[in-house]
Amino acid sequence: MIDSDQMISMRQDDLDELFRSSPPGDIPQGRGRGTVVFRPPTLVGRIAAKLAYLLAWKGKDFDPQGSDLRNLISPFGFRLIRARVYEQASWLDGRPCIVLDYSKTSLVARKIRDEIREVGNGVYLGLVFWGSRLVLKFTLEFPRS
């Protein structure tokens, strides 16, 4: 079973292949713990992931109907920065993925589009696009029932 710790230890090419080879999965519900994947598999990347979680971004909280989400921001996990959620073709490979679209819901993040696919049971790998440029990856882990 793959998890966030394993993904932040993978090379960029391997993460891209993992995303390409994974199905979209179901649209998540509830709170998913987020991990920023920055410069894997380096020590700098591991430190960045921990600092981002402690200070800036804790994950995402998806509504039960699956139509939108709020990001969990700050050390306190405030529910901010809303996105619409739907399935669409990925900008990476044209295959289905779950899109987290901020273009009509957020002034701050209106140029951001996230795409996620389920890489394990309740574990998602995400891509962050700024405009049309892939700028970052992240993971989300949801409690298993």
C-alpha positions in Angstrom: 0.0 0.0 0.0 1.5 3.3 -1.1 1.4 6.3 1.2 2.6 9.9 1.4 5.9 9.1 2.9 6.7 6.7 0.1 5.6 9.3 -2.5 7.8 12.1 -1.2 10.7 9.6 -1.6 10.0 8.9 -5.2 11.6 10.7 -8.2 9.5 13.1 -10.3 9.4 10.7 -13.3 8.1 7.9 -11.1 5.4 10.1 -9.6 4.3 11.1 -13.1 4.1 7.4 -14.1 2.2 6.6 -10.9 -0.3 9.3 -11.7 -0.6 8.2 -15.4 -1.2 4.5 -14.4 -3.8 5.2 -11.7 -7.6 5.5 -12.0 -9.4 8.7 -10.9 -11.1 6.8 -8.1 -14.2 8.1 -6.4 -14.5 11.7 -5.4 -13.3 11.8 -1.8 -15.5 12.8 1.1 -14.4 14.4 4.3 -11.0 15.6 5.4 -7.9 14.4 3.7 -4.5 15.0 5.2 -2.3 16.8 2.8 1.4 16.5 2.1 3.3 18.9 -0.3 5.6 17.0 -2.6 8.4 19.4 -3.4 11.7 18.4 -4.9 11.5 14.7 -4.1 13.4 12.7 -3.1 15.6 15.2 -1.3 16.1 16.2 2.3 15.0 19.7 1.3 11.7 18.2 0.0 11.1 16.3 3.3 11.7 19.4 5.3 9.5 21.5 3.0 6.7 18.9 3.4 6.8 19.1 7.2 7.0 22.9 7.3 4.2 23.3 4.8 2.0 21.0 7.0 2.9 22.7 10.2 2.5 26.3 9.0 0.5 26.6 5.8 -1.6 23.7 4.4 -3.1 20.7 6.2 -5.1 19.2 3.4 -8.6 19.4 1.9 -12.1 19.0 3.2 -14.5 17.6 0.6 -18.2 18.0 1.1 -20.3 14.9 1.3 -22.1 15.6 -2.0 -18.7 15.7 -3.8 -19.4 19.0 -5.5 -16.9 21.2 -3.8 -14.1 21.4 -1.2 -12.3 23.8 1.1 -8.6 23.8 1.8 -7.4 23.5 5.3 -5.1 26.5 5.8 -2.8 27.7 8.6 -1.6 25.9 11.7 -5.2 25.8 12.8 -6.6 24.2 9.7 -9.2 26.9 8.8 -11.5 25.9 6.0 -10.6 28.4 3.3 -10.2 28.6 -0.5 -13.1 26.8 -2.1 -12.9 24.7 -5.3 -15.5 23.0 -7.5 -14.9 19.3 -7.9 -15.7 17.2 -11.0 -14.3 14.6 -13.2 -12.6 15.6 -16.5 -9.7 14.7 -18.7 -6.3 15.4 -17.2 -4.0 18.0 -18.7 -1.1 15.6 -18.1 -2.3 12.7 -20.2 -5.9 13.2 -21.4 -7.3 10.4 -19.2 -10.0 10.9 -16.6 -9.1 12.5 -13.3 -10.8 14.4 -10.5 -10.4 18.1 -11.1 -10.3 20.7 -8.2 -11.2 23.9 -10.0 -10.6 27.3 -8.3 -11.3 29.5 -11.4 -14.8 30.5 -10.4 -14.7 30.1 -6.6 -11.5 32.0 -5.5 -9.9 35.3 -6.3 -6.7 34.2 -4.6 -6.4 30.8 -6.4 -8.3 31.5 -9.6 -5.4 30.4 -11.8 -5.0 27.1 -10.0 -6.3 23.8 -11.2 -5.6 20.6 -9.2 -6.0 17.1 -10.6 -6.1 14.0 -8.4 -6.1 10.3 -8.9 -6.4 7.5 -6.4 -3.1 5.6 -6.1 -4.1 3.5 -3.2 -7.1 2.9 -0.9 -8.0 6.4 0.2 -4.6 7.8 -1.0 -4.5 10.3 -3.8 -1.7 11.9 -5.8 -2.4 15.4 -6.9 -0.9 17.8 -9.5 -1.1 21.6 -9.2 -1.3 23.6 -12.4 -0.8 27.4 -12.3 -2.4 28.5 -15.6 -1.4 25.6 -17.8 2.0 24.9 -16.2 2.5 22.0 -13.8 4.2 23.6 -10.7 3.8 21.2 -7.8 2.5 17.8 -6.6 0.8 16.8 -3.4 -0.8 13.8 -1.7 -4.1 13.4 0.2 -4.7 10.6 2.6 -8.3 9.9 3.9 -9.1 7.7 6.9 -9.9 4.1 5.8 -13.2 2.7 6.9 
